[in-house]
Amino acid sequence: MELVAVVGLVLLFFSIFLGTLNIIFPTGTSFSELMEKGGGLSPASSRRQAGRDADTLEQPIVLSKLTNMVKNKRSDDMVWTFSHVGLNLYDRDAVQTFKAASVHLTIDSGDNYLEMGENSLIIISLNEKNVGTNKKRSLLVMVDGQLRGKLSQSGKEQRTMEISTPSAVIRVPAGEKDLSGAEFKVSINKDQSSTFTVLKGTAEVVAQGQSVLVKGNQTTTVSVNEPPPVARDLPREVTLIDPMPEQVMYYRDIPPRVRFSWLPFPDEREYHILVAKDREFSTLVTDEWVTEPFFVHGNLKEGIYFWKVGLRKKTLCETRQIRMARITKAPALQFESIPRVVRADRYVIKGTTDPRARVIIEGRDVGTDEAGRFEYTLRLQQGVNVIVVEAMDKAGNITYGVVRIVAKN
């Protein structure tokens, strides 16, 4: 019994030790699982760097910039480690960004690059050069998130890039004869569909044995197990919603919260909103990058402002003007002569107020003309009738008036 107890205690402490090691040094997601989720590439893309001829080795992809939490995992490592600027990435290495994080990956010493957005995960499947030629290629598996890239072709060196997602593969540029270079974006959506956008140059999107050509300023979204639809043109400009052009916003003491909004731009995850005191935007009061198609400002002083919304590469919208107007004086309110006694069951109240003010009688809005004149028919009860009249301007200033009428048959 003592021997059994000793063996049991040893096994218990050993299990606790292994569990502690697993917590401190997690194995992470295996590369086979990541490759399967990302859709995989051609068989040739799965070759490891160690098994290739030295002449085919390409200079590594370098992590040149990062913000917030970024981790990477080597092909032969068990754990994910924190990334750092200057990190060299090779075949089968993975990079992952977390919330509010980003990464800039340099290819070919800076001429070509990739930018990863937050909550993104990619695996470098292959990065090589062809012996005896000036051609290079990079193959990536994109598991999640957003990726932006640029390929600048030159007469000396030509690079192609293939990015595999859960639903399709994008080839940039579209063909070997395309030397114009390319700027592109890839996003994996919540339903695992993929959106491919080309800002410059051309790219080929392949899925289910079919392909479509995506040209500059075009986009296409491919669903899982579906062929790619024909690319469509990007909207020419961001469509602004509120505030409306020349809109005036009134306030009394504290400036109101102004909500600037616009329609979402296809495949855009960041918008650049500018608010200025002049149409040339030389005197800025707001210069912000936001991830949602709106921005709220709560402290615009009295005056005229101009606003517009841009994208990462260029400004694509109209310029709108708004005015913040402060009113501290309550509106005027006057009544025409009102008799003390009325021998009827109805009486028409007439009066004037400021042209921009609302008149409220018995809880109802009473219309006014351009000069601020109004009238309202009262239903009188026998005896004393006390009616409260409110005149409210757009800043919230209120003037009250009280009418007393005695109704007799």
HUNOR-V519768 format. One record per residue. N is the residue number from 0. OMEGA is omega in radians with two decimals (* if undefined). Layout:
n,omega
N,OMEGA
N,OMEGA
//
This chain:
n,omega
0,3.11
1,3.13
2,3.12
3,3.13
4,3.13
5,3.14
6,3.12
7,3.11
8,3.11
9,3.14
10,3.13
11,3.14
12,3.11
13,3.11
14,3.11
15,3.12
16,3.12
17,3.11
18,3.10
19,3.10
20,-3.12
21,3.10
22,-3.10
23,-3.11
24,-3.12
25,-3.12
26,-3.12
27,-3.14
28,-3.12
29,-3.13
30,3.12
31,3.10
32,3.14
33,3.14
34,3.13
35,3.11
36,-3.11
37,3.08
38,3.11
39,3.10
40,-3.13
41,-3.12
42,-3.11
43,-3.08
44,-3.10
45,3.11
46,3.10
47,-3.11
48,-3.09
49,-3.09
50,-3.10
51,3.13
52,-3.09
53,-3.12
54,-3.11
55,-3.10
56,3.12
57,3.10
58,-3.03
59,2.96
60,-3.01
61,3.03
62,-2.99
63,3.10
64,3.01
65,3.04
66,3.10
67,-2.94
68,3.09
69,3.12
70,3.09
71,-3.13
72,3.09
73,-3.10
74,-3.09
75,3.11
76,3.12
77,-3.00
78,3.00
79,3.13
80,3.12
81,-3.12
82,3.11
83,3.10
84,-3.12
85,-3.13
86,3.07
87,-3.11
88,-3.10
89,3.13
90,3.06
91,3.02
92,-3.12
93,3.10
94,-3.13
95,3.05
96,3.13
97,-3.04
98,3.12
99,3.12
100,3.10
101,-3.11
102,3.01
103,3.14
104,-3.10
105,3.08
106,3.12
107,3.04
108,2.97
109,-3.14
110,3.13
111,-3.09
112,3.01
113,3.08
114,3.10
115,3.06
116,-3.11
117,3.10
118,-3.12
119,3.14
120,3.09
121,3.04
122,3.07
123,-3.07
124,-3.14
125,3.08
126,-2.97
127,3.01
128,-3.14
129,-3.11
130,3.06
131,3.13
132,3.10
133,-3.06
134,3.09
135,3.08
136,3.09
137,3.10
138,-3.10
139,2.95
140,3.14
141,-3.07
142,-3.08
143,2.98
144,-3.11
145,-3.11
146,3.09
147,-3.08
148,3.09
149,3.04
150,3.12
151,-3.11
152,3.09
153,3.14
154,-3.09
155,-3.07
156,3.12
157,3.14
158,2.98
159,-3.14
160,3.03
161,3.12
162,-3.13
163,3.09
164,3.12
165,-3.07
166,-3.06
167,3.07
168,3.06
169,3.10
170,-3.11
171,-0.18
172,-3.01
173,-3.11
174,-3.09
175,-3.10
176,3.13
177,-3.09
178,-3.08
179,-3.06
180,-3.09
181,2.95
182,-2.99
183,3.08
184,3.10
185,3.11
186,3.05
187,-3.05
188,-3.07
189,-3.13
190,3.13
191,2.96
192,-3.09
193,3.09
194,-3.12
195,-3.13
196,3.10
197,3.12
198,-3.13
199,3.13
200,3.14
201,3.08
202,3.11
203,3.12
204,-3.04
205,3.07
206,3.09
207,3.10
208,3.12
209,-3.12
210,3.04
211,3.11
212,3.10
213,-3.10
214,3.14
215,-3.12
216,3.05
217,-3.13
218,3.04
219,3.12
220,-3.06
221,3.09
222,3.13
223,3.13
224,3.10
225,3.06
226,-3.12
227,3.05
228,3.12
229,-3.13
230,3.11
231,-3.14
232,3.01
233,3.03
234,-3.07
235,-3.11
236,3.03
237,-3.14
238,3.14
239,3.14
240,-3.11
241,-0.08
242,3.12
243,3.13
244,3.12
245,-3.12
246,3.12
247,3.12
248,-3.05
249,3.04
250,-3.09
251,-3.08
252,-3.07
253,3.12
254,-3.14
255,3.04
256,-3.11
257,-3.14
258,3.05
259,-3.11
260,-3.14
261,3.13
262,3.08
263,3.11
264,-3.07
265,3.03
266,3.08
267,3.12
268,3.13
269,3.11
270,-3.09
271,-3.14
272,3.13
273,3.03
274,-3.06
275,3.11
276,-3.14
277,-3.09
278,3.13
279,3.12
280,3.07
281,3.08
282,-3.05
283,2.98
284,3.08
285,3.08
286,-2.98
287,2.96
288,-3.12
289,-3.11
290,3.11
291,-3.11
292,3.04
293,3.10
294,-3.11
295,3.08
296,-3.05
297,-3.07
298,3.06
299,-3.11
300,3.14
301,3.14
302,-3.13
303,-3.13
304,3.08
305,-3.11
306,3.10
307,-3.11
308,3.14
309,3.09
310,-3.06
311,-3.04
312,-3.08
313,3.12
314,-3.07
315,3.10
316,3.05
317,3.02
318,3.14
319,3.12
320,3.01
321,3.12
322,3.05
323,-3.07
324,3.13
325,3.11
326,-3.11
327,-3.10
328,3.13
329,-3.10
330,3.08
331,3.10
332,-3.13
333,3.10
334,2.94
335,-3.06
336,-3.11
337,3.13
338,3.13
339,-3.10
340,3.13
341,3.12
342,3.11
343,3.13
344,3.11
345,3.08
346,-3.12
347,3.06
348,3.09
349,3.13
350,3.13
351,3.05
352,3.09
353,-3.06
354,-3.09
355,-3.08
356,3.02
357,3.06
358,-3.10
359,3.13
360,-3.12
361,3.09
362,-3.10
363,3.03
364,3.13
365,-3.11
366,3.07
367,3.08
368,-3.08
369,-3.13
370,3.13
371,-3.14
372,3.13
373,3.01
374,-3.07
375,-3.13
376,3.13
377,2.93
378,-3.01
379,3.00
380,3.09
381,-3.13
382,-3.06
383,3.07
384,3.11
385,-3.08
386,3.09
387,3.12
388,3.14
389,2.98
390,-3.06
391,3.08
392,-3.04
393,3.09
394,3.13
395,3.06
396,-3.05
397,2.98
398,-3.12
399,3.01
400,-3.11
401,3.11
402,3.09
403,-3.13
404,3.05
405,-3.14
406,3.10
407,3.06
408,*
//
